[in-house]
Amino acid sequence: MAEPYVVAPSKSALAVAALVALTAYGALTGVYRSSRRFLWFDELVTMSVAQLGTGSRIWSALEMGADSNPPPFHLVESLAARAASDPHIAYRWPAILGFTAVPVALFLFVARRAGGAAGCWRHSSRS
């Protein structure tokens, strides 16, 4: 009786697995670190403006010079604050998502041009 044929995983499958592992590690590390650090002054200002809720109230506060970030930023932060109960994580969640998405986009860009291994290396050096 013949031995069962085992297919070795391709380099691209290993690169995607590494991408998923590194991305998950980066996101979980970001959430953990965010939960352990105090909010900085600019984050407290963002929190106070985002808690105003409606776009008109946020716009009014920004017209009076409460913060220099644009209104859509505060609307996104307001939505993020509703999604998480811990404000340390909630107001940093959009940044965590952004810093997680950039290495993934970089991986996809490099992997398309130079292969999965190069994309994986580029992703890991950015994270």
C-alpha positions as CSV (number, residue, x, y, z in Angstrom):
1,M,0.0,0.0,0.0
2,A,1.3,3.4,-1.0
3,E,1.9,6.2,1.4
4,P,-0.6,9.0,1.2
5,Y,0.6,11.9,-0.9
6,V,1.2,15.0,1.2
7,V,1.2,18.3,-0.6
8,A,3.6,20.9,0.8
9,P,2.1,24.3,1.4
10,S,3.0,26.8,-1.3
11,K,5.1,29.8,-0.5
12,S,2.1,32.1,-1.1
13,A,0.0,30.1,1.4
14,L,2.8,30.4,4.0
15,A,3.1,34.2,3.3
16,V,-0.7,34.6,3.8
17,A,-0.5,32.7,7.0
18,A,2.4,34.8,8.2
19,L,0.4,37.9,7.2
20,V,-2.6,36.9,9.2
21,A,-0.4,36.0,12.3
22,L,1.6,39.3,12.1
23,T,-1.6,41.4,11.6
24,A,-3.4,39.7,14.5
25,Y,-0.3,40.2,16.7
26,G,-0.1,43.9,15.8
27,A,-3.8,44.5,16.4
28,L,-3.8,42.6,19.7
29,T,-0.7,44.4,20.9
30,G,-2.2,47.7,20.0
31,V,-5.4,47.0,22.0
32,Y,-3.4,45.7,25.0
33,R,-1.1,48.7,25.0
34,S,-4.0,51.1,24.6
35,S,-5.8,49.6,27.6
36,R,-2.7,50.1,29.8
37,R,-1.9,53.8,29.0
38,F,-3.5,57.0,30.1
39,L,-5.1,59.2,27.5
40,W,-2.9,62.1,26.4
41,F,-4.1,65.7,26.4
42,D,-5.0,65.7,22.7
43,E,-7.0,62.5,23.2
44,L,-8.8,64.1,26.0
45,V,-9.7,67.1,23.8
46,T,-10.8,64.7,21.1
47,M,-12.9,62.8,23.6
48,S,-14.6,65.9,24.9
49,V,-15.5,67.1,21.3
50,A,-16.6,63.6,20.1
51,Q,-18.9,63.2,23.1
52,L,-20.9,66.2,21.9
53,G,-22.6,63.6,19.6
54,T,-24.3,65.4,16.7
55,G,-22.5,66.9,13.7
56,S,-23.9,70.4,14.4
57,R,-22.7,70.4,18.0
58,I,-19.2,69.1,16.9
59,W,-19.1,71.8,14.2
60,S,-20.0,74.5,16.7
61,A,-17.3,73.4,19.1
62,L,-14.7,73.3,16.3
63,E,-15.7,76.8,15.1
64,M,-15.0,78.1,18.6
65,G,-11.5,76.5,18.4
66,A,-11.9,73.5,20.6
67,D,-9.7,71.3,18.3
68,S,-7.9,71.5,15.0
69,N,-9.0,68.1,13.7
70,P,-11.7,68.0,11.0
71,P,-15.3,67.2,11.8
72,P,-15.3,63.7,10.1
73,F,-12.5,62.7,12.5
74,H,-14.6,63.5,15.5
75,L,-17.6,61.7,14.0
76,V,-15.5,58.6,13.5
77,E,-14.2,58.9,17.1
78,S,-17.8,59.3,18.3
79,L,-18.8,56.0,16.6
80,A,-15.7,54.3,18.0
81,A,-16.6,55.4,21.5
82,R,-19.9,53.7,21.2
83,A,-18.3,50.5,20.1
84,A,-16.1,49.9,23.1
85,S,-16.7,50.4,26.8
86,D,-13.1,51.3,27.7
87,P,-12.3,54.8,26.5
88,H,-8.6,54.0,26.4
89,I,-9.3,51.6,23.7
90,A,-12.3,53.3,22.1
91,Y,-10.6,56.5,21.2
92,R,-7.5,54.7,19.9
93,W,-9.5,52.1,17.9
94,P,-9.5,54.0,14.6
95,A,-5.7,54.5,14.9
96,I,-5.2,50.8,15.7
97,L,-7.2,49.8,12.6
98,G,-5.2,52.2,10.5
99,F,-1.9,51.0,11.7
100,T,-3.0,47.4,11.1
101,A,-4.3,48.2,7.6
102,V,-1.2,49.9,6.3
103,P,1.1,46.9,6.7
104,V,-1.5,44.7,5.0
105,A,-1.8,47.1,2.1
106,L,2.0,47.2,1.9
107,F,2.2,43.4,1.9
108,L,-0.4,43.2,-0.9
109,F,1.5,45.9,-2.9
110,V,4.9,44.2,-2.5
111,A,3.7,40.6,-2.9
112,R,2.0,41.5,-6.2
113,R,5.3,42.8,-7.6
114,A,8.0,40.7,-5.8
115,G,6.2,37.6,-4.4
116,G,4.7,36.6,-1.1
117,A,8.0,36.1,0.7
118,A,9.1,39.7,-0.1
119,G,5.7,41.0,0.9
120,C,5.8,39.1,4.2
121,W,9.3,40.5,5.0
122,R,8.1,44.0,4.2
123,H,5.0,43.6,6.3
124,S,7.1,42.4,9.3
125,S,9.6,45.2,9.0
126,R,6.7,47.7,9.1
127,S,4.8,46.3,12.0
